Amino acid sequence: MCNLSQGIRDDEKIKVIMNMHKKGYTPEQIAEIVEKTTKEVDAIIKKREPVLA
């Protein structure tokens, strides 16, 4: 079996998490909605946020 569909779903969840973060949702609120832990949400946000130079 191919895990491509799981990767696509994960990419979509990341997009949702980042969109909610940009709109001001707290990590706790995001975690509850996307069914992840706050640690997972924090890690995704830190990894995906652009670094301002």
C-alpha positions in Angstrom: 0.0 0.0 0.0 1.1 3.5 -0.7 1.1 6.2 2.0 0.6 9.0 -0.5 -3.0 9.7 0.7 -1.8 10.0 4.3 0.9 12.5 3.3 -1.7 14.6 1.4 -4.0 14.6 4.5 -1.0 15.6 6.7 -0.2 18.5 4.3 -3.7 19.7 4.4 -3.7 19.6 8.3 -0.5 21.6 8.2 -2.2 24.2 6.0 -5.2 24.4 8.3 -2.9 24.7 11.4 -0.9 27.5 9.8 -4.0 29.3 8.6 -5.6 29.2 12.1 -2.3 30.4 13.7 -2.2 33.4 11.3 -5.8 34.2 12.3 -4.9 34.3 16.0 -6.1 30.9 17.3 -4.1 29.6 20.3 -2.2 26.3 20.0 -4.7 24.8 22.4 -7.6 25.8 20.2 -5.9 24.5 17.1 -4.9 21.2 18.8 -8.5 20.5 19.9 -9.9 21.1 16.4 -7.3 19.2 14.4 -7.0 16.4 17.0 -3.2 16.9 17.6 -1.4 17.6 20.9 -0.3 21.2 21.7 3.3 20.0 21.4 2.7 18.8 17.8 0.9 22.0 16.9 3.7 24.1 18.4 6.3 22.1 16.5 4.5 22.5 13.2 4.1 26.3 13.8 7.8 26.7 14.7 8.9 24.7 11.7 6.7 26.4 9.1 6.9 30.1 10.3 9.0 32.2 8.0 12.1 33.6 9.7 12.3 37.4 9.6 15.8 38.7 8.9 
